[in-house]
Amino acid sequence: MPVSRCAADDYQRRVEHVLAQTPLIDGHNDLPWEIRERFKSDLATVDLKSDTRLLPIPADAAPLMTDIPRLRAGLVGGGSIAPDVRRRRALHDVDTHARQCVGGLGH
């Protein structure tokens, strides 16, 4: 049986209410790795306040999946990274993530 428009609207309002009270945290985000690989860790070349799908895409890759407008539209309240510290580059990813936070990219 199809869901009525009224029921769908009510469901959306309920989801928005829950996420406003209990923020969804993205527990796995490869953005620091993607910035390192694609842009040599140059944060100035990646404007997360704009649609990152419009940035250059390597031939063997997909568009970036993270930017502030899409995080907000999806009601994502925060994020974290869990680098594999056995890899030397993991520390580089932590540094990139820290510079994103200090730079205010999430505001």
C-alpha positions as CSV (number, residue, x, y, z in Angstrom):
1,M,0.0,0.0,0.0
2,P,1.5,3.4,-1.0
3,V,2.4,5.8,1.8
4,S,0.1,8.9,1.7
5,R,1.7,12.3,1.3
6,C,0.6,13.3,4.8
7,A,2.2,10.2,6.3
8,A,5.5,10.9,4.4
9,D,5.5,14.6,5.5
10,D,4.9,13.4,9.1
11,Y,7.7,10.9,8.8
12,Q,10.1,13.6,7.5
13,R,9.2,15.9,10.4
14,R,9.8,13.1,12.9
15,V,13.2,12.3,11.4
16,E,14.2,16.0,11.4
17,H,13.1,16.3,15.1
18,V,15.1,13.3,16.1
19,L,18.2,14.5,14.3
20,A,17.8,18.0,15.8
21,Q,17.8,16.4,19.2
22,T,20.4,13.7,18.6
23,P,22.9,14.7,15.9
24,L,24.0,12.0,13.4
25,I,27.8,11.6,13.4
26,D,29.6,10.4,10.2
27,G,31.9,7.8,11.7
28,H,33.8,7.1,8.6
29,N,34.8,9.9,6.2
30,D,37.6,9.6,3.7
31,L,37.7,13.3,2.9
32,P,41.2,14.0,4.4
33,W,42.6,11.0,2.3
34,E,40.8,12.3,-0.8
35,I,42.2,15.8,-0.3
36,R,45.7,14.4,0.2
37,E,45.5,12.1,-2.9
38,R,43.7,14.5,-5.3
39,F,44.9,17.9,-4.2
40,K,48.3,17.3,-2.4
41,S,46.7,18.3,0.9
42,D,46.2,21.9,-0.3
43,L,43.0,22.9,1.5
44,A,42.9,26.2,-0.4
45,T,42.0,24.2,-3.5
46,V,38.9,22.5,-1.9
47,D,36.0,24.8,-1.0
48,L,33.8,22.7,1.2
49,K,31.2,25.4,1.3
50,S,30.5,24.7,-2.4
51,D,29.4,21.6,-4.2
52,T,32.6,19.4,-4.3
53,R,31.1,17.2,-7.1
54,L,32.1,20.0,-9.4
55,L,35.8,19.7,-8.6
56,P,38.1,17.9,-11.1
57,I,37.6,14.1,-10.9
58,P,40.4,11.7,-11.6
59,A,39.7,9.2,-14.4
60,D,39.5,6.2,-12.0
61,A,37.5,8.0,-9.2
62,A,34.1,9.2,-8.3
63,P,33.3,12.8,-7.4
64,L,33.9,13.9,-3.8
65,M,31.0,13.0,-1.6
66,T,31.4,15.5,1.2
67,D,30.7,19.2,1.3
68,I,29.0,21.5,3.9
69,P,25.8,22.0,1.9
70,R,25.2,18.3,1.6
71,L,26.2,17.6,5.2
72,R,23.6,20.1,6.3
73,A,21.0,18.9,3.9
74,G,21.5,15.4,5.3
75,L,21.3,16.7,8.9
76,V,24.7,15.4,9.7
77,G,25.8,16.9,13.0
78,G,29.4,16.0,13.0
79,G,32.1,13.7,11.8
80,S,35.2,11.8,12.8
81,I,38.0,10.0,11.2
82,A,39.7,6.8,12.3
83,P,43.1,6.7,10.6
84,D,45.1,3.5,10.3
85,V,48.1,4.6,12.4
86,R,50.2,1.8,11.0
87,R,50.4,3.8,7.8
88,R,52.7,6.9,7.8
89,R,50.2,8.8,5.7
90,A,47.6,8.4,8.4
91,L,49.2,11.2,10.4
92,H,49.1,13.4,7.4
93,D,45.3,12.7,7.2
94,V,44.9,13.6,10.9
95,D,46.8,16.9,10.2
96,T,44.5,17.6,7.2
97,H,41.4,17.0,9.3
98,A,42.7,19.2,12.1
99,R,43.5,22.0,9.7
100,Q,39.9,21.7,8.3
101,C,38.5,22.1,11.8
102,V,40.8,25.0,12.8
103,G,40.1,26.7,9.5
104,G,36.4,26.8,10.3
105,L,35.3,24.8,7.3
106,G,32.4,23.4,9.2
107,H,30.8,26.7,10.1
